[in-house]
Amino acid sequence: MVNFGRRLSGISYASSSTTSTTSRSDDDDDDEEMEMEMEGIMCEFEDGSTAGPYDIVVGCDGINSAVRRYVNDGEVRHSSSLGGEKEVKGGKGGGGGGASSSSSTSSSAIYSGLRITFAIRDGNNNNEDDEKGAANDVDVNVVDGCQFNQYFGNGAYALTSTYGTGKGGKPARGAFLVYADEDYVGPFRKSRKANDRDDGTSSSSADAPPDENADWTQDRRASRDRVSKTLGVLRAAGVPGGDDVADVVRMSDRSFDLGVYLHNPFSWNGWVREVPRGNNDGSWGGVLSWLFGKEGTKRFVVTTGDASHAMPPFLGQGANQALQDSCTLAAKIIEYNRQIQRQSSGTDDPSVKPDLKALLKEYESRRWLPTTSITAKAAFLGYLEVGPGLFANFRAKLVL
């Protein structure tokens, strides 16, 4: 079962007996009551609803993954701000109320010092206030087909693209500027003195780093002041094709300012955790029972995609790697089901027991190295593409 639009607040193991009533036959008015054992993983959501029981729960809940936090800590946590997390313990309704997040960035992630500004101009935009007037409206919107252009400057690079909007709709334009945050050197914030600008002002009180907007929330739009700063970055970087990019930015209907964050690919528990019986609140009792296998349930929580390995966007591999995760995980689950079938039919050695945990760990070990390698390469490429001076020269030689 796939659960959309509900925020996870707890994961626990449940074992209970349920009674169902069935009719003995179509012609018989007497009903028969049957008692069945129901056990497995229960998922609790903040709206008070529950789902389960399940043998396995797969977390595909993205960068700010509640399932990943359960795998790491044995409890569900939600980010409440860029600098901290709010714990929502198990139990119906989570016991934590409506934990809300003012930031969609995990507190364990490190701001890379790279930021991306997106500007989108809808195809039906007829803005007459732009300094270039209606003639520019034709230049931006009338195209023969979808287009994609990339421009490299000194310290920034830009993309422009044209997208179809459906039958009869005018194409929409997008402009994307990737650049280094002026208050950072890589992931390190500049000192107060280093942040003093030429005009005598200081950027030490600059805005906090932008979050990742992991949910692609449409109401977190950049201010017009941020858009003006983006145009300044575009001019300073001397990006070829800058006028085309600037036209889209100036006349955009909406714009978004995102930070690029580096997520740690290493964790104590990896991507898989067995859900223990009884104490499941992350206390020492629950941890010890899980470590020594005294309360093993053979019911597991596992993560895939960004929940396992959120990576910078510069290689365009996030979705690709998530799909490979899914295929690898599905193959291991199918392998386990076949082991069960063969054992039930007596075709397998009865001394060899199907081991779901081992298969899930095989999935993790097969996928961890390539995704970690791609994450490192994507981060390197991001710094290379926006680097000034020697970085720009090296990049230019690679491109040529």
C-alpha positions in Angstrom: 0.0 0.0 0.0 1.3 3.5 -0.9 0.5 6.3 1.5 0.4 9.9 0.1 -0.3 13.2 1.7 0.0 12.0 5.3 2.8 12.8 7.7 4.3 9.9 9.5 4.4 10.3 13.3 5.3 6.9 14.6 6.4 3.3 13.7 5.7 0.4 16.0 5.3 -3.3 16.1 1.8 -4.7 16.9 0.5 -8.2 17.6 -3.1 -8.8 18.2 -5.9 -11.2 17.6 -8.9 -10.2 15.5 -12.2 -11.9 15.0 -13.9 -12.1 11.7 -17.3 -13.5 10.8 -17.8 -15.6 7.7 -20.7 -17.5 6.3 -20.4 -21.3 6.0 -22.2 -21.4 2.7 -24.5 -19.4 0.5 -27.6 -21.4 1.7 -26.6 -21.5 5.4 -27.8 -18.7 7.7 -25.3 -19.7 10.4 -22.2 -17.7 10.5 -18.8 -18.9 11.7 -16.5 -16.7 13.7 -12.7 -17.1 13.0 -9.9 -15.7 15.1 -6.8 -14.6 13.2 -3.4 -13.4 14.5 -2.5 -10.0 13.1 1.1 -8.9 13.6 3.5 -6.5 11.9 4.6 -3.0 11.5 2.0 -0.2 12.2 2.5 3.3 10.8 0.9 6.1 12.7 0.2 9.5 11.1 -0.3 13.0 12.5 -4.0 13.1 11.5 -4.6 10.2 14.0 -4.9 7.5 11.3 -3.0 4.3 11.2 -2.0 1.8 8.5 -0.8 -1.8 8.7 0.2 -4.3 9.8 3.1 -4.7 7.3 6.0 -7.1 7.0 8.2 -4.4 5.5 7.9 -0.6 5.3 9.8 1.2 2.5 10.5 4.8 3.1 10.5 6.8 -0.2 9.8 10.1 1.7 12.7 12.1 0.3 15.4 14.4 1.7 13.6 15.2 5.0 12.8 11.5 5.6 11.0 10.5 8.8 11.6 6.9 7.9 15.4 7.5 7.7 15.3 9.0 11.2 13.6 5.9 12.4 16.2 3.7 10.8 19.0 5.8 12.5 17.5 6.5 15.9 14.5 4.1 16.4 12.1 7.0 16.6 10.5 9.4 14.2 11.7 13.0 14.1 10.7 16.0 12.1 12.7 19.1 11.3 11.3 22.1 13.2 13.9 24.6 12.0 17.2 24.7 10.2 19.0 24.3 13.4 17.0 21.6 15.2 14.5 18.7 15.1 11.3 17.9 16.9 10.9 14.4 18.1 7.5 12.7 17.6 7.4 9.5 19.5 5.4 6.4 18.7 1.8 5.8 19.8 -1.4 6.6 18.1 -1.4 10.1 16.8 2.3 10.3 17.6 1.9 11.9 21.0 3.5 14.9 19.5 0.6 16.7 18.0 1.0 18.6 14.8 4.7 19.0 14.5 5.2 21.6 11.8 8.4 22.4 9.9 9.4 25.9 9.1 12.3 24.5 7.1 12.4 21.5 4.8 16.1 20.9 5.4 17.5 18.2 7.7 19.6 19.6 10.6 22.2 17.0 9.8 22.8 18.4 6.3 25.6 20.9 5.7 25.0 24.0 3.6 27.4 23.8 0.6 27.7 27.5 0.0 26.0 27.0 -3.4 22.6 28.3 -4.2 20.2 28.1 -7.1 17.6 30.7 -8.1 14.8 29.4 -10.3 12.6 31.9 -12.2 9.6 30.7 -14.2 7.6 32.8 -16.6 4.2 31.3 -17.6 3.2 31.1 -21.2 0.2 33.3 -20.7 2.2 36.2 -19.0 1.4 39.4 -20.8 3.5 41.7 -18.5 3.6 45.1 -20.2 5.6 46.7 -17.4 9.0 45.3 -18.4 11.3 47.9 -19.8 11.5 46.2 -23.1 7.7 46.2 -23.6 5.5 43.9 -25.6 8.2 43.2 -28.3 10.2 41.3 -25.7 7.1 39.3 -24.9 7.2 37.8 -28.4 11.0 37.1 -28.1 10.5 35.1 -24.9 7.4 33.1 -25.8 7.3 32.4 -29.5 9.6 29.4 -30.1 9.6 26.5 -32.5 9.8 23.9 -29.8 11.3 23.0 -26.5 14.7 24.4 -26.0 17.5 24.0 -23.4 20.6 26.2 -23.2 23.5 26.3 -20.7 25.9 29.2 -20.2 29.0 29.3 -18.1 30.4 32.5 -16.5 33.1 33.3 -14.0 31.6 32.2 -10.7 28.2 31.2 -11.9 26.4 29.4 -14.6 22.9 29.6 -16.0 20.3 27.5 -17.8 17.4 28.6 -19.8 14.6 26.3 -21.0 11.3 26.3 -22.8 8.6 23.9 -21.7 5.3 22.9 -23.3 2.2 23.5 -21.2 -0.3 21.3 -23.0 -2.4 21.4 -26.1 -3.2 25.0 -27.1 -1.1 26.5 -24.3 1.8 28.9 -24.8 5.3 27.6 -23.9 6.6 28.6 -20.5 10.2 29.8 -20.0 12.5 28.9 -17.1 15.8 30.4 -16.1 18.1 28.8 -13.5 21.1 30.5 -12.0 23.7 28.5 -10.0 26.2 30.5 -8.1 28.4 30.7 -4.9 26.9 32.4 -1.9 28.9 35.5 -1.3 28.9 34.9 2.5 30.6 31.5 2.2 33.8 29.9 0.9 32.6 26.4 0.0 30.7 25.2 3.1 32.5 27.6 5.4 31.0 30.9 6.4 33.2 33.9 6.0 34.4 35.8 9.1 32.8 39.1 9.9 35.8 41.1 8.7 35.9 39.1 5.4 32.2 39.9 4.9 32.7 43.6 4.8 31.8 44.9 1.3 33.4 47.6 -0.8 30.6 50.0 -0.1 31.3 50.0 3.7 28.4 47.7 4.6 28.7 44.2 6.0 27.0 41.0 5.0 27.6 39.5 8.4 23.9 39.9 9.2 22.9 38.4 5.9 19.9 36.2 5.6 20.1 32.6 6.8 21.1 30.1 4.1 18.1 29.2 2.0 16.6 25.7 2.6 16.3 22.9 0.1 12.5 23.3 -0.3 12.5 19.5 -0.4 8.7 19.4 -0.9 8.8 21.9 -3.8 6.3 24.0 -1.9 5.1 26.7 -4.3 4.5 29.4 -1.7 8.1 29.7 -0.7 8.9 32.3 -3.3 11.9 34.5 -3.5 11.4 38.2 -2.8 11.9 40.8 -5.6 15.0 41.9 -3.7 16.4 38.4 -4.1 15.6 38.5 -7.8 17.4 41.8 -8.1 20.5 40.3 -6.4 20.3 37.4 -8.8 20.4 39.8 -11.7 23.5 41.4 -10.1 25.2 38.0 -9.8 24.4 37.4 -13.5 26.0 40.6 -14.6 29.0 40.2 -12.4 29.7 36.7 -13.6 29.6 37.8 -17.3 27.5 34.8 -18.2 27.2 34.5 -22.0 23.6 34.7 -23.1 23.0 36.7 -19.9 20.4 39.0 -21.6 18.2 35.9 -22.4 18.5 34.7 -18.8 17.8 38.2 -17.4 14.7 38.7 -19.6 13.1 35.6 -18.1 14.1 36.5 -14.6 12.8 40.1 -14.8 9.5 39.0 -16.2 9.1 35.9 -14.1 5.7 35.0 -12.5 7.4 33.2 -9.7 10.9 32.6 -8.5 12.5 30.3 -5.9 15.8 30.6 -4.0 17.2 27.2 -2.9 20.3 26.1 -1.1 22.4 23.1 -2.1 23.1 20.9 1.0 25.5 18.0 1.5 24.0 15.0 3.2 26.2 12.5 5.1 26.1 9.1 3.3 27.4 7.3 6.5 25.2 6.2 9.3 25.4 3.6 12.1 22.4 1.6 11.0 22.6 2.1 7.2 19.4 1.8 5.3 17.7 -1.1 7.1 16.3 -1.5 10.6 14.4 -4.4 12.2 11.4 -3.2 14.2 11.6 -4.6 17.7 8.8 -5.9 19.9 7.7 -3.9 22.9 9.8 -0.9 23.7 10.2 1.1 20.5 10.9 4.6 21.7 14.7 4.7 21.2 15.5 4.0 24.9 18.4 1.7 25.9 16.0 -1.2 26.5 14.8 -1.0 22.9 18.3 -0.5 21.5 19.8 -3.5 23.5 16.9 -5.8 22.5 17.4 -4.8 18.9 21.2 -5.2 19.0 21.2 -8.7 20.6 18.2 -10.0 18.7 16.2 -11.0 21.8 13.0 -9.3 20.5 13.5 -10.0 16.7 10.3 -9.7 14.7 11.7 -10.2 11.2 9.8 -7.1 10.2 11.9 -4.3 8.7 12.0 -0.7 7.7 14.1 0.2 4.7 14.8 3.4 2.8 15.3 4.2 -0.9 16.1 7.2 -3.1 16.7 10.6 -1.4 15.7 9.1 1.9 18.9 7.0 1.6 21.3 9.2 -0.3 20.2 12.8 -1.1 22.7 14.2 -3.5 23.5 17.6 -5.1 21.6 18.1 -8.4 24.6 18.7 -10.7 24.8 15.3 -12.3 21.0 14.9 -12.7 21.2 11.5 -11.0 18.8 11.8 -8.1 15.7 10.2 -9.8 17.9 7.8 -11.8 19.5 6.4 -8.7 16.1 6.2 -6.9 14.8 4.0 -9.7 17.8 1.7 -9.5 17.3 1.5 -5.8 13.7 0.4 -6.4 14.6 -2.2 -8.9 17.4 -3.7 -6.7 15.1 -3.7 -3.6 12.2 -5.3 -5.5 14.5 -8.0 -6.8 15.6 -8.9 -3.3 12.0 -9.0 -2.0 11.1 -11.3 -4.9 14.1 -13.5 -4.1 12.9 -13.8 -0.5 9.4 -14.7 -1.6 10.7 -17.4 -3.9 12.8 -18.8 -1.0 9.6 -19.0 1.1 7.8 -20.8 -1.7 10.6 -23.3 -2.3 10.8 -24.0 1.4 7.0 -24.5 1.6 7.1 -26.9 -1.3 10.0 -28.9 0.2 12.4 -28.2 -2.8 15.0 -26.3 -0.6 17.2 -27.7 2.1 15.1 -27.3 5.3 18.2 -26.3 7.3 18.6 -23.2 5.1 16.2 -20.6 6.4 15.0 -17.6 4.2 16.7 -14.5 5.6 15.0 -11.2 4.7 17.4 -9.1 6.7 20.4 -10.5 4.8 18.8 -9.8 1.5 17.9 -6.3 2.5 21.5 -5.7 3.6 22.6 -7.1 0.2 20.4 -4.4 -1.4 22.1 -1.7 0.7 25.6 -2.9 0.1 25.0 -3.1 -3.7 23.6 0.4 -3.8 25.6 2.3 -1.2 29.0 2.5 -3.0 27.7 3.8 -6.4 25.3 6.3 -4.8 28.0 7.6 -2.5 30.4 7.9 -5.4 27.9 9.8 -7.5 27.1 12.1 -4.5 30.8 13.0 -4.2 31.2 13.6 -7.9 28.1 15.8 -8.0 29.4 17.9 -5.2 32.8 18.3 -6.9 31.1 19.2 -10.2 29.0 21.9 -8.5 32.0 23.6 -7.1 33.9 23.3 -10.4 31.0 24.8 -12.4 30.7 27.9 -10.3 34.4 28.3 -9.3 36.1 31.5 -10.4 39.7 32.0 -11.7 41.6 28.7 -12.0 38.4 26.7 -11.6 36.9 28.6 -14.5 39.9 28.0 -16.7 40.1 24.3 -15.9 36.3 24.0 -16.6 36.7 25.8 -19.9 39.5 23.4 -21.0 37.4 20.4 -20.1 34.5 21.8 -22.1 36.6 22.6 -25.1 
